[in-house]
Amino acid sequence: MKTALSPEALDQMFRTARTPNGWTDKPVGDDLVYQLYDLFK
């Protein structure tokens, strides 16, 4: 079977990727909040 993704892409997605775990002090605008709401509803 042929792999569609390179080994480097697989590493980045599954082996070395990490999700940030924390908050920043950067404010979020109302327009972004509304966009996220529309996306999730």
Buried (B, 14 or more C-beta within 10 A) or exposed (E): EEEEEEEEEEEEEEEEEEEEEEEEEEEEEEEEEEEEEEEEE
